[in-house]
Amino acid sequence: MPNSQQNKKAWQFYPANLLWLGLSALAIVLDQWTKWIANTHLNYAEPIAVMPFLNWTLLYNYGAAFSFLSDAGGWQRYFFTGLASLVSIIFIIWLMRMPKKLIILPMAIALIIGGAVGNLIDRIVLGHVVDFIHVYYNNSHFPAFNLADSAITLGTILLIIDTFFLEKKRVQNAEAQHD
């Protein structure tokens, strides 16, 4: 009997986790809004100094992170669109199956979903991702990025923190409850 209960629990969806998709939606809205501002107020590849280490520079990324495969001939648009769609669906299912008492892990997943969908919208609508945040130090330049990329990065950092520090604690607590 415990196995059938465990199987049911493994596939149980928690409607309260829909609230985490609100964080995803916020990331998407802020990302698309800032990209619209960049597209309408900046000239392509013309930096606008904001701080001694930060420019607004409108750039289009036809590839993935750091313009990976940007000059691959066009197939990468469909590949990255499909990949982002698949990952987003998997992460939404994962998010909906998380116990509602968790905070860091669903926050991480929600941010990754929001960032992935923000860039997915660009790929579908524009055929490229709009980047405009350009950080540098002296002659060392970090590739331009956007708020969706920032959401994915923050979500990934939180996911790593959860995996390496919080998951172990959850497993120990679960084992202590079964003893």
N, C-alpha and C positions, 0 to 999 in steps of 0.2 A: 504493500500500500504506500509506503513512503516514496518509492520510486515514481509512482504515477502522480503523486502530489508534487514531487520535485519537477517532473516533466511539465505539468500544468503551470507551475510557478515560473519555469524557465521561459515559457512563451506568453506569460501574462503581460498585458499592456497596462500602463499606469496613466490614466487620463490627466492626472495632475501634472505630468511631465509636458503636456502641451504648452504650459506656461513658459517652459524653456525655449520653445520655438518662437516666443515673443522676443527673446534676446537675439535669435537668428534673424527675425524680421527687422529688428532695430539695426543690426549690422548691415543688412541689405539696403535698407532705406538710407542710412547715413552714407554708405558706400556709393550708391547710385546718385545721391544728391551732390556729393563732393565731386564725383566724376563729371556730372552735368556742369557744375561750376567751372571745373578745369577746362572742359571742352568749349564752353561759351566765353570764357574770360582770358584764356591763355593762348598764345600762338605756339604752334607745334615747334618743339625743340628749342624754344627761346626761354632761358632761365630767368626767373624773377627772384631776386635775393630776398629772403625773409629774415635770416639770421646768418652769422658768419659760417655756419655749417649746414644750412638748409636753404634750398631753392624750391620754388614751384616750377616744375618743368614738364610740360605736356609731352608725353611719349606714348606710342602705341606698341603693345607687345603682342606679336602674332604667335609666340611660343608659350612656354610654361615659365616657371620661376627662373629669374635671371635671363630671360629671353631664350631659354633652352629650346632648340629646334625651331626658332623663329624664321629661319630661312629654308625650311624643309620642303617648300613647294605647295603648301596649302592643305595637305592631308591632315596636318597636325591640328587644325581647327576642329575637325570632326572627331579626331581621337580624343583631344582634351575636353570637348563638349560631352562626349560619351562617358569618359572617365569621371568627370565632375558630376554628371548626372547619377551614375552608378554609386559613387562614393557618398553622395548626398542622401540617396535612398537608403543605403546600408546604415549610415549614421543616424538617420531619422528613426529607423526601426530599432537600432541600438538604444537611442535616447528614450524611446517610448517603453522599452523593457527594463530600464534602470529602476531600482527601488527608489521611491520618492524621498527617502531620507538623505540621499546623496546631494552634494552641492557642487564640489569642484569638478567632478567628472562630467555631469550634465552641462555645466557651464562651458567646459572645454569643448564638448561635442557641439553645443549650440553655436559657439563662436566659429568653429570650423565649418559647420553647415552654412552659416550666414556668409562667411567669406567665400566659400566655394560657389554658392548660388550667386553672390554678387558678381564674381568674375564670369560665371556661366552666362548670366544675362548679357554681359558685354560680348562674349563669343557668339552667342546666338544672334543678337541684334546688330552688332557692329562688325563681327568677324575678327575682332582683336580686343585685347584688354586695355583699358585706359589707365595709364600710370601717370602720376604727377608729383609725388613726393620724392625729392632728390636730396639725399644726405651725403655729405662729403667732409673730408678733413685734408686740408692742403691739396695735394694732387691725388689723393686716394678717394675714389668715388664709389659709393654703394649703388647698385642698380636701382633705378626708380621703381617705386611701388605705389600702392594705393591703400585705402582703408580695408578693403577685402583681404589683401595680403596681410595687413596688420592683425585683423581678426583671426586669420588662420594661424599666424605665428603665435599670438597670445594663447589661442586655443591649444596649440601643440605644446607650448610650455606648460600650461595647466595639465594637459594630458600626461606629460612626462612626470610632473610633480605627483600627480595622482598615482601613476603606475609604480614609481619607485619609492614613494613614501607613504601614501595613504592606503593602497591596496593591501600591503603587508599587514597593516593595522586592522583592516576589515577582516582579513582571513584569520588573524589571531583572535579577534573578538568572536567570530563565528565558531571557531574551534572551541573556545572557552564556553560558549553557550551549549555546545553539544556534549561537553564533558559532564 
